[in-house]
């Protein structure tokens, strides 16, 4: 039955894509704020930026777009102009939200384990919305989606393997309960992706 549906009838409109990017980046930015407040990193380019911000004092809102540049070049090469432009807008929106959210919400106290789990759950949900609207957070998202397109590997499992390197790097430089929560949080995020991101179950794109 699904194969008989005209793809043009299921394609997302510009308004739907814009709404999805706005919603998903706001959710992702709040998830990142929870991780920052908990002194915990996550995987992917967001986690790499958090790690650099923590150790080098970099501003996340500025560093994240810069770290995303090579991944955007890869996205343009392998996934096309539309995906790349959407991802650039997504990364830009995320940077804006991560700058303003700390000025709007004060999390003076949060348990690290709760911030790690909830922050990563929110990031996982945000990524699912992005993937279904043909965009991404850049970074490892791009590599995971390319691997899924080319080799039919599950994006969530590819993301998990790549994220492990970032989380292990955090654990090596900061072995503590925060490192343990970072590992648990990264696994949580990637289980959300591996369980729910199934392109064969979703028609609109």
C-alpha beads as a LAMMPS data file, in Angstrom:
LAMMPS data file: protein, C-alpha beads

205 atoms
204 bonds

1 atom types
1 bond types

-500.0 500.0 xlo xhi
-500.0 500.0 ylo yhi
-500.0 500.0 zlo zhi

Masses

1 110.0

Atoms # bond

1 1 1 0.000 0.000 0.000
2 1 1 2.791 2.420 0.941
3 1 1 4.492 1.823 -2.386
4 1 1 1.398 3.114 -4.190
5 1 1 1.559 6.517 -2.473
6 1 1 2.805 9.314 -4.704
7 1 1 6.045 10.625 -3.171
8 1 1 5.205 14.194 -4.222
9 1 1 2.086 13.965 -2.057
10 1 1 4.138 13.053 1.023
11 1 1 7.000 15.490 0.583
12 1 1 7.373 18.064 3.338
13 1 1 6.440 21.638 2.511
14 1 1 8.770 24.566 3.129
15 1 1 6.654 25.595 6.121
16 1 1 6.847 22.084 7.595
17 1 1 10.621 22.002 7.193
18 1 1 10.995 25.453 8.762
19 1 1 8.779 24.511 11.690
20 1 1 10.709 21.265 12.194
21 1 1 14.098 23.028 12.147
22 1 1 12.891 25.649 14.621
23 1 1 11.410 23.046 16.975
24 1 1 14.269 20.555 16.786
25 1 1 17.033 23.114 17.268
26 1 1 15.253 24.599 20.285
27 1 1 14.913 21.109 21.808
28 1 1 18.559 20.320 21.008
29 1 1 19.767 23.614 22.460
30 1 1 17.937 22.953 25.715
31 1 1 19.438 19.458 25.818
32 1 1 22.924 20.935 25.370
33 1 1 22.215 23.471 28.120
34 1 1 21.297 20.610 30.470
35 1 1 24.574 18.878 29.632
36 1 1 26.572 22.070 30.155
37 1 1 24.859 22.675 33.508
38 1 1 25.621 19.078 34.524
39 1 1 29.288 19.334 33.469
40 1 1 28.747 16.370 31.142
41 1 1 29.536 15.959 27.448
42 1 1 27.794 13.885 24.824
43 1 1 28.924 12.358 21.552
44 1 1 29.164 13.831 18.070
45 1 1 30.342 17.272 17.067
46 1 1 28.179 18.796 19.818
47 1 1 30.001 16.643 22.370
48 1 1 33.360 17.484 20.828
49 1 1 32.515 21.189 21.083
50 1 1 31.392 20.766 24.696
51 1 1 34.657 18.970 25.459
52 1 1 36.720 21.755 23.889
53 1 1 34.595 24.407 25.603
54 1 1 35.146 22.726 28.950
55 1 1 38.916 22.274 28.574
56 1 1 39.845 25.347 26.526
57 1 1 37.158 27.825 27.559
58 1 1 35.711 28.108 24.060
59 1 1 32.268 29.613 23.565
60 1 1 29.977 26.842 22.302
61 1 1 27.865 29.142 20.124
62 1 1 30.934 30.268 18.198
63 1 1 32.955 27.037 18.186
64 1 1 30.164 24.742 17.010
65 1 1 29.644 26.318 13.551
66 1 1 33.413 26.361 12.997
67 1 1 33.772 22.669 13.863
68 1 1 30.852 21.905 11.536
69 1 1 32.486 23.437 8.435
70 1 1 34.385 20.326 7.204
71 1 1 31.329 18.159 7.790
72 1 1 29.230 20.546 5.710
73 1 1 31.707 20.156 2.871
74 1 1 31.306 16.386 3.168
75 1 1 27.517 16.769 3.201
76 1 1 27.600 18.858 0.022
77 1 1 29.728 16.213 -1.698
78 1 1 27.728 13.158 -0.652
79 1 1 24.165 14.328 0.108
80 1 1 23.574 17.336 -2.127
81 1 1 22.880 21.036 -1.907
82 1 1 19.397 20.918 -0.338
83 1 1 20.501 18.781 2.616
84 1 1 23.589 20.925 3.101
85 1 1 21.692 24.216 3.064
86 1 1 19.143 22.874 5.539
87 1 1 21.954 21.658 7.795
88 1 1 23.682 25.049 7.668
89 1 1 20.437 26.719 8.758
90 1 1 20.032 24.097 11.501
91 1 1 23.551 24.616 12.835
92 1 1 23.067 28.390 12.750
93 1 1 19.761 28.185 14.622
94 1 1 21.286 25.867 17.220
95 1 1 24.138 28.292 17.814
96 1 1 21.702 31.170 18.338
97 1 1 19.555 29.178 20.765
98 1 1 22.534 27.896 22.768
99 1 1 23.642 31.503 23.188
100 1 1 20.297 32.818 24.448
101 1 1 18.904 29.919 26.497
102 1 1 21.344 30.383 29.432
103 1 1 20.161 33.997 29.621
104 1 1 16.514 32.891 29.821
105 1 1 16.800 29.901 32.177
106 1 1 18.860 29.578 35.348
107 1 1 19.803 26.017 36.253
108 1 1 21.861 26.698 39.349
109 1 1 21.544 23.110 40.537
110 1 1 20.962 19.854 38.666
111 1 1 21.994 16.273 39.343
112 1 1 24.603 15.168 36.807
113 1 1 22.941 11.824 36.098
114 1 1 19.590 13.470 35.402
115 1 1 21.085 16.179 33.200
116 1 1 23.071 13.586 31.240
117 1 1 20.084 11.336 30.579
118 1 1 17.476 14.031 29.912
119 1 1 19.877 16.143 27.853
120 1 1 20.728 13.207 25.606
121 1 1 17.099 12.130 25.313
122 1 1 16.219 15.624 24.095
123 1 1 19.109 15.562 21.616
124 1 1 17.945 12.182 20.319
125 1 1 14.389 13.421 19.797
126 1 1 15.692 16.571 18.097
127 1 1 17.861 14.527 15.718
128 1 1 14.937 12.299 14.780
129 1 1 12.931 15.371 13.766
130 1 1 15.898 16.693 11.786
131 1 1 16.545 13.415 9.966
132 1 1 12.910 13.147 8.925
133 1 1 13.048 16.628 7.427
134 1 1 16.282 16.118 5.525
135 1 1 18.607 18.071 7.796
136 1 1 21.078 17.405 10.584
137 1 1 23.244 18.942 13.280
138 1 1 26.212 18.504 10.977
139 1 1 29.206 16.663 12.317
140 1 1 28.861 12.954 12.955
141 1 1 25.188 13.101 11.908
142 1 1 26.374 13.581 8.340
143 1 1 28.716 10.585 8.469
144 1 1 26.019 8.391 10.033
145 1 1 23.449 9.312 7.380
146 1 1 25.938 8.760 4.551
147 1 1 26.798 5.326 5.962
148 1 1 23.099 4.501 6.144
149 1 1 22.490 5.639 2.562
150 1 1 25.532 3.933 1.078
151 1 1 25.965 0.781 3.175
152 1 1 22.476 0.404 4.726
153 1 1 23.999 0.569 8.203
154 1 1 21.709 1.888 10.940
155 1 1 22.448 5.566 11.496
156 1 1 22.044 5.153 15.260
157 1 1 24.649 2.397 15.467
158 1 1 27.117 4.315 13.294
159 1 1 26.564 7.409 15.425
160 1 1 27.123 5.329 18.573
161 1 1 30.472 4.055 17.326
162 1 1 31.653 7.566 16.444
163 1 1 30.318 9.061 19.654
164 1 1 32.263 6.524 21.710
165 1 1 35.531 8.195 20.691
166 1 1 34.398 11.590 22.030
167 1 1 33.018 10.188 25.285
168 1 1 36.129 8.085 25.850
169 1 1 38.203 11.222 25.293
170 1 1 36.166 12.962 27.995
171 1 1 36.588 9.989 30.344
172 1 1 40.370 9.919 29.826
173 1 1 40.778 13.628 30.578
174 1 1 38.157 13.756 33.327
175 1 1 37.581 10.331 34.863
176 1 1 34.834 10.854 37.408
177 1 1 31.146 10.247 37.906
178 1 1 30.568 12.850 35.185
179 1 1 32.425 10.588 32.744
180 1 1 30.249 7.636 33.714
181 1 1 27.083 9.689 33.244
182 1 1 28.442 10.903 29.889
183 1 1 28.827 7.303 28.730
184 1 1 25.333 6.361 29.910
185 1 1 23.882 9.505 28.319
186 1 1 25.583 8.878 24.956
187 1 1 24.284 5.304 24.922
188 1 1 20.807 6.635 25.717
189 1 1 20.908 9.094 22.812
190 1 1 22.060 6.498 20.332
191 1 1 19.531 3.905 21.464
192 1 1 16.843 6.477 20.708
193 1 1 18.257 6.886 17.181
194 1 1 18.881 3.188 16.551
195 1 1 15.380 2.244 17.711
196 1 1 13.394 5.007 16.030
197 1 1 15.269 6.105 12.915
198 1 1 14.028 3.678 10.283
199 1 1 13.660 5.324 6.856
200 1 1 11.661 2.324 5.581
201 1 1 8.959 3.150 8.142
202 1 1 8.724 6.841 7.241
203 1 1 7.440 8.105 3.895
204 1 1 7.666 11.884 3.883
205 1 1 11.043 13.466 3.238

Bonds

1 1 1 2
2 1 2 3
3 1 3 4
4 1 4 5
5 1 5 6
6 1 6 7
7 1 7 8
8 1 8 9
9 1 9 10
10 1 10 11
11 1 11 12
12 1 12 13
13 1 13 14
14 1 14 15
15 1 15 16
16 1 16 17
17 1 17 18
18 1 18 19
19 1 19 20
20 1 20 21
21 1 21 22
22 1 22 23
23 1 23 24
24 1 24 25
25 1 25 26
26 1 26 27
27 1 27 28
28 1 28 29
29 1 29 30
30 1 30 31
31 1 31 32
32 1 32 33
33 1 33 34
34 1 34 35
35 1 35 36
36 1 36 37
37 1 37 38
38 1 38 39
39 1 39 40
40 1 40 41
41 1 41 42
42 1 42 43
43 1 43 44
44 1 44 45
45 1 45 46
46 1 46 47
47 1 47 48
48 1 48 49
49 1 49 50
50 1 50 51
51 1 51 52
52 1 52 53
53 1 53 54
54 1 54 55
55 1 55 56
56 1 56 57
57 1 57 58
58 1 58 59
59 1 59 60
60 1 60 61
61 1 61 62
62 1 62 63
63 1 63 64
64 1 64 65
65 1 65 66
66 1 66 67
67 1 67 68
68 1 68 69
69 1 69 70
70 1 70 71
71 1 71 72
72 1 72 73
73 1 73 74
74 1 74 75
75 1 75 76
76 1 76 77
77 1 77 78
78 1 78 79
79 1 79 80
80 1 80 81
81 1 81 82
82 1 82 83
83 1 83 84
84 1 84 85
85 1 85 86
86 1 86 87
87 1 87 88
88 1 88 89
89 1 89 90
90 1 90 91
91 1 91 92
92 1 92 93
93 1 93 94
94 1 94 95
95 1 95 96
96 1 96 97
97 1 97 98
98 1 98 99
99 1 99 100
100 1 100 101
101 1 101 102
102 1 102 103
103 1 103 104
104 1 104 105
105 1 105 106
106 1 106 107
107 1 107 108
108 1 108 109
109 1 109 110
110 1 110 111
111 1 111 112
112 1 112 113
113 1 113 114
114 1 114 115
115 1 115 116
116 1 116 117
117 1 117 118
118 1 118 119
119 1 119 120
120 1 120 121
121 1 121 122
122 1 122 123
123 1 123 124
124 1 124 125
125 1 125 126
126 1 126 127
127 1 127 128
128 1 128 129
129 1 129 130
130 1 130 131
131 1 131 132
132 1 132 133
133 1 133 134
134 1 134 135
135 1 135 136
136 1 136 137
137 1 137 138
138 1 138 139
139 1 139 140
140 1 140 141
141 1 141 142
142 1 142 143
143 1 143 144
144 1 144 145
145 1 145 146
146 1 146 147
147 1 147 148
148 1 148 149
149 1 149 150
150 1 150 151
151 1 151 152
152 1 152 153
153 1 153 154
154 1 154 155
155 1 155 156
156 1 156 157
157 1 157 158
158 1 158 159
159 1 159 160
160 1 160 161
161 1 161 162
162 1 162 163
163 1 163 164
164 1 164 165
165 1 165 166
166 1 166 167
167 1 167 168
168 1 168 169
169 1 169 170
170 1 170 171
171 1 171 172
172 1 172 173
173 1 173 174
174 1 174 175
175 1 175 176
176 1 176 177
177 1 177 178
178 1 178 179
179 1 179 180
180 1 180 181
181 1 181 182
182 1 182 183
183 1 183 184
184 1 184 185
185 1 185 186
186 1 186 187
187 1 187 188
188 1 188 189
189 1 189 190
190 1 190 191
191 1 191 192
192 1 192 193
193 1 193 194
194 1 194 195
195 1 195 196
196 1 196 197
197 1 197 198
198 1 198 199
199 1 199 200
200 1 200 201
201 1 201 202
202 1 202 203
203 1 203 204
204 1 204 205
